[in-house]
């Protein structure tokens, strides 16, 4: 059974809240976006809560759901980061992200400076090497440097069901004590892992504080990187490859290691196209060109990701974000070409990123527009947060998107059949019965 190919364009963080300086419009609503509007006007729209209404997601979990894996346990971002950096993560391994930080002891604990090292890999690598192995409570820690301040911590004999020690974007919080999660699958292992991690982190503080590299940094007026902190602990478990889940070969076109990690985790092809921070139009145009090449080479599903709108939102300027969205739209001009007319083209976001206020992301909905000859066109004519609410697809979650796209592509599995051991979402690739199969 054949069907149309799918192009899912993911505008990371493009959704926002209304801004008074834009006339109570969102940056997306205020932007001139003729190419995005063409997709909305020629198709059907809806609004998507990435996880559930009001829940504030990171990028990785909505992507896991968008790719069709909501029923499966999420392996954790540390697994994705490691795979994206080319580091093999054995099945069932427990890993966590470890970051070098500058901390100051206070009465409240270790106060974390709102600062990260840039272009200091030599210093970071030397510091990481000095704290690369540790053992406590039956948990053996091994550390591998990834680049900049980032490392991968493998917990041999440990549990993934523990809390973070790095408060991440919660500024003004101290380093956090690691604890077992409520409802841990193995409470004893989780407690041992938490104890071992707390001992390890305090030990890294002692070792790094007196390290010659940090002595040199102090002498030249640079922040010492004097403690490791952890986050995103997870365990790699078996997952069906994307081709078995969706029934088509998948390609990811992006610029950051986490999406290379998704490709490695799910058996998809990865195409790296550089970010052009000062030229989002060029970045998106090059990614769209790569998407066209992937589709022409036979990919049934192409995921095109750009982080430009998300990065603009973090600058806390609604006008800047509006301007970046307009540049992104110009980069999508090629979608008007004949090659795209028989492709299921969808545009959405993984989450909303506010360009004002204290939140890193918000739990607001994001717009979705799907254009294909097979969809029931609605009355929506522009791509934006509030226009999408009037769309024919209604309210959705990220997990609903891939089934909708497969249906529009005439590639959705008929639920009344059971042709493969695992129930995928797309028309399955079956194993033929042959005469020699008689046992």
Secondary structure, 3 states (H helix, E strand, C coil): CCCCCEEEEEECCEECCCEHHHCCECHHHHCCCHHHHHHHHCCEEEEEECCCCCCCCCHHHHHHHHCCCCCCCCCCHHHHHHHHCCCCCCCCCEEEEEEEECEEEECCEEEECCCCCCCCHHHHHHHHHCCCEEEECCEEEEEEEEECCEEEEEEECCCCCECCCCCCCCCCCECCCCCECCCCCCHHHHHHHHHHHHHHHHHHHHHHHCCHHHHHHHHCCCCCCCEEEEEEEEECCCCCCHHHHHCCCEEEEECCHHHHHHHHHHCCEEEECCCCCCCHHHHHHHHHHHHHHHHHCCCCEEEEEECHHHHHHCCCCHHHHHHHHHHHHHHCHHHHCHHHCCCEEEEECCCECCCCCCCCCECCCEEEEEECCCCCCCCCCCCCHHHHHCCCCEEEEHHHHHHHHHHHCCCECCCCCCCCCCCCCECCCCCCCCHHHCC
